[in-house]
Amino acid sequence: MVVSGTALRSGDWIEGVLVDDVPLVAVAMTDTTDLNLVRECYGAVADAVQVVWPDHAGVLPWEEGTRLTDTEQPVRGCPPAPRPLYHAKRLPVATGQELADLIAEQPKQTTLTGEETDPQRNNDIRAGWAARALVAYAQHLGNGSLTEEPQMPVHR
C-alpha cells in the first residue's frame, strides 16, 4: 500500500504478509462502531477497510465451509462475492498400497469441457490423476513396493 501509493479497496487481496503466504482480503467497513481510537484521534471515521484472514483451510469467513465463527472474526462490512471452492473428498486410505488398490478400481477419466463442465467433477478427476502420479512415484522410490519405507538415495 505504501509502495503503490494507493489505498486498499474492498476485495483487494494482500499477499506476502503472513506465514506460508496466506492471503488477506480487504473489506470496506460499513460498521465502524468499534473504531473508537480513530474517532478519538481524528474526530470521525471517513472510510475504513477491514483486513480479513481465511481459516486454516484457506476459506474466508463469508465462504461456504468456513470454520471461522462470527465471534472469532466478525466481518464489519459487505464482503466481496465468494469464490467457487471445490473441496477434495477424503479417501478412506492410510497407506500407499491402500491408495494404489483404490485407484486401480477407478476408471481413468478425462475432464469435461464446454457446456457440460462440472468444476467439482473436474477437481475430483484431477485429484485422481495426482493420486496415480503419487503411487507411481512411491513405487519408483520403493523399487515397486508400496509396503516398505522408501530408501532415499545417498549422493556422495
C-alpha positions in Angstrom: 0.0 0.0 0.0 2.8 2.4 0.9 4.9 1.5 -2.1 2.0 1.7 -4.6 0.6 4.9 -3.1 -3.0 3.6 -3.4 -5.5 2.8 -0.7 -6.9 -0.7 -0.2 -10.3 -1.3 -1.9 -12.9 -3.9 -0.9 -12.0 -7.2 -2.5 -8.2 -6.5 -2.8 -6.0 -9.4 -2.0 -2.9 -8.8 0.2 -0.2 -11.4 -0.2 3.3 -11.8 1.3 2.4 -10.7 4.8 1.5 -13.9 6.7 3.5 -17.1 7.2 3.1 -19.6 4.3 1.9 -16.7 2.1 -1.7 -16.9 3.4 -3.5 -14.1 1.6 -5.6 -11.5 3.4 -8.6 -9.8 1.9 -9.8 -6.2 2.3 -13.4 -5.5 3.1 -14.9 -1.9 3.1 -16.4 -1.4 6.5 -20.0 -0.4 6.8 -20.0 -0.8 10.6 -17.3 1.4 12.2 -18.7 1.5 15.7 -15.7 -0.3 17.2 -13.2 2.3 15.8 -13.2 4.5 18.9 -9.5 5.3 18.8 -9.8 6.6 15.2 -12.6 8.9 16.4 -10.5 10.0 19.3 -7.5 10.8 17.1 -9.3 12.2 14.0 -12.8 13.2 15.2 -14.6 10.9 12.8 -14.2 7.8 10.6 -14.3 8.8 6.9 -13.6 5.4 5.2 -12.2 2.3 6.8 -11.2 -1.1 5.4 -11.1 -4.3 7.5 -8.3 -6.8 6.7 -9.8 -10.3 6.9 -7.9 -13.6 7.0 -9.0 -17.1 5.9 -9.4 -20.2 8.2 -6.7 -22.9 8.2 -8.1 -24.4 5.0 -8.0 -21.1 3.1 -11.7 -20.4 3.3 -12.8 -16.9 4.0 -15.5 -16.1 6.7 -18.2 -15.5 4.1 -17.5 -18.6 2.0 -19.2 -21.9 2.3 -17.5 -24.3 4.6 -15.6 -21.8 6.7 -14.6 -22.9 10.2 -14.4 -19.3 11.4 -17.2 -18.1 13.6 -18.6 -14.6 13.7 -17.1 -14.3 17.2 -13.6 -15.4 16.0 -13.6 -12.9 13.1 -16.7 -10.7 12.6 -16.9 -9.1 9.2 -17.8 -5.5 9.6 -18.8 -4.7 6.0 -20.1 -6.2 2.8 -17.7 -8.9 1.7 -16.8 -9.5 -2.0 -18.5 -12.3 -3.8 -17.4 -15.7 -2.6 -15.0 -17.7 -4.8 -16.1 -21.0 -6.1 -14.5 -23.6 -3.9 -14.1 -27.3 -4.8 -13.1 -29.4 -1.8 -11.4 -32.7 -2.3 -13.1 -35.7 -0.8 -11.0 -37.5 1.9 -10.2 -41.0 0.7 -10.6 -44.0 3.1 -6.9 -45.0 2.9 -4.0 -44.9 5.3 -1.1 -46.4 3.2 0.3 -46.1 -0.2 -0.8 -49.7 -1.0 -4.4 -48.9 0.0 -4.3 -45.8 -2.3 -3.0 -47.9 -5.1 -5.7 -50.5 -4.6 -8.4 -47.9 -4.5 -7.4 -46.1 -7.7 -6.8 -49.4 -9.5 -10.5 -49.9 -9.2 -11.4 -46.5 -10.6 -11.7 -45.9 -14.3 -9.4 -43.3 -15.8 -11.4 -40.2 -16.7 -10.9 -37.0 -18.6 -12.2 -33.6 -17.6 -15.3 -32.1 -19.2 -15.2 -29.0 -21.3 -17.8 -26.7 -22.9 -21.3 -26.6 -21.6 -21.0 -29.9 -19.7 -18.3 -28.5 -17.4 -18.7 -29.5 -13.8 -15.9 -27.9 -11.8 -16.3 -30.2 -8.8 -16.2 -33.3 -11.0 -13.2 -32.0 -12.8 -11.5 -31.3 -9.5 -12.1 -34.9 -8.4 -10.7 -36.2 -11.7 -7.6 -34.1 -11.3 -7.2 -35.4 -7.7 -7.4 -38.9 -9.2 -4.6 -38.1 -11.7 -2.5 -36.7 -8.7 -3.1 -40.0 -6.8 -1.9 -42.1 -9.8 1.2 -39.9 -10.1 1.9 -40.2 -6.3 1.5 -44.0 -6.4 3.8 -44.3 -9.5 6.5 -42.1 -7.8 6.2 -44.1 -4.5 6.6 -47.3 -6.4 9.6 -45.9 -8.2 11.2 -44.9 -4.9 10.4 -48.3 -3.3 11.5 -50.4 -6.3 7.9 -51.4 -7.0 6.9 -51.9 -3.3 4.4 -49.7 -1.5 4.6 -51.6 1.8 8.1 -50.7 2.8 9.6 -47.3 3.6 11.5 -46.0 0.6 15.2 -45.6 0.9 16.3 -42.2 -0.2 19.4 -42.2 -2.5 22.6 -41.1 -0.8 24.7 -38.7 -3.0 28.4 -38.6 -2.3 
